[in-house]
Amino acid sequence: MNESSALLTDRYELTMLQAALRSGAATRRSVFEVFTRRLPDGRRYGVLAGVGRVLDAVENFRFTTAQLDWLADQKVVDEATLEWLRDYRFSGDVRGYGEGEVYFPGSPLLVVEGSFAEAVLLETVILSILNYDSAIAAAASRMSAAAGGRPLIEMGARRAHERAAVAAARAAYVAGFGATSDLEAGFAYGIPTTGTAAHAFTLLHDTERDAFVAQVESMGRGTTLLVDTYDLGEAVKTAIDVAGPELGAVRIDSGDLTLLAHRVRRQLDDLGADKTRIVVTSDLDEYAIAALAAAPVDAYGVGTSLVTGSGQPTCSMVYKLVARAESADPDAPLVPVAKRSAGAKASRGGRKWAARRLDAEGVAEAEIVGTGPVPGELTDRLLHRDLVRGGEIVGREPLSAGRGRHLRSRAELPISATQLSRGEAVIPTEYLAFG
């Protein structure tokens, strides 16, 4: 069995469980929904990522003896609750948007159905995965749109928690990045990996030429040489002198990248290395990438602005109870429930479906969310897919499926969706059949 995910949760999930077991309400059939009330400022669409990791977490949400002993020692819950947790296995259903799908305010991204006791325990771990991964994916999608088809490399491992770095690489790949520098992400998820040398390698050698010779002899002429440790022009000349016109690429990591890319391109062409590519790095974000659109750049390496908070504002997803059975009777009907607080934190009750309506040109014009029958014209545009059925994982898919889904769903959005100017959700969310 993989590492338990059972303690990746907040204490109040367990204390609610204890109280519900005592009151007799714990077995009531319940429906929880993951959604966000708003997109981050300036974002016109969201991108759902982390679905596959959620399925792993649900499957591995099982309490070990050591964990139960610790809960008992800390007096987190009583003995009866500990006994209930000992045999915990989620046996309910989960359906939701597919990995890589775009979403909007109110989109019912994940619907978790089971007993209250089973479903409430999953709240924290589901939100921690989806909020982080989806924030990374949204930023990555903006960057890949700005790149206009030029390759993007995720290289933020040194700027994030070591496990978050792996999740970030996965989410970025779903949203359009083509490779990562992180080997664990490559091992775990099959993402292509890339990387050659840092400035330290050049500084280690007595001369820049010595460093380039060593790298080319080790990695071949198709390698990428880092050319801005000392004098850029001299380094480019030395690189081609050492590797010849077959040199795969040069990397520029500092300075005015637009100006330097033009200079380096001219120099490479003059040296006969017209096939040698130019890779740029240096704290790039979607705005810097867009600004380089007219520059002779062949690929971008992105780190800090992708994996840190400044590059990926929170998605603010929540996990809310939207329906529950009238009683503990397994056949009792579901009744909608909703938070009625004033202001933006009110919620809408009922088990929901979701579809995306397209106009005559095949462009998305609205996100439709409903609780009643699905209109016939929307049946082939439903967004939910089965992920867990009766406790069994049924929705696993290769990461390439999410990657393809993202490109297709983003392509359906109005062209303004990928503009980097400030704006709100590019299509509205419409609600049907709410009581």
FENVENHU-V41236 format. One record per helix or strand of 2 or more residues. SS is the DSSP state (A for helix, B for strand). FROM is the first residue (numbers start at 1). TO is the last residue. If there is no record, write none. Layout:
ss/from/to
SS/FROM/TO
SS/FROM/TO
This chain:
ss/from/to
A/11/23
B/29/36
B/46/47
A/51/59
A/65/73
A/79/86
B/93/97
B/102/103
B/110/115
A/116/120
A/123/147
B/151/154
A/157/159
A/162/174
B/179/180
A/183/189
A/199/204
A/208/219
B/224/226
A/232/243
B/249/252
A/257/270
B/277/280
A/286/291
B/299/302
A/304/307
B/317/325
B/334/336
A/343/345
B/353/358
B/364/370
A/376/381
B/384/389
B/392/393
A/399/411
A/415/418
B/428/432
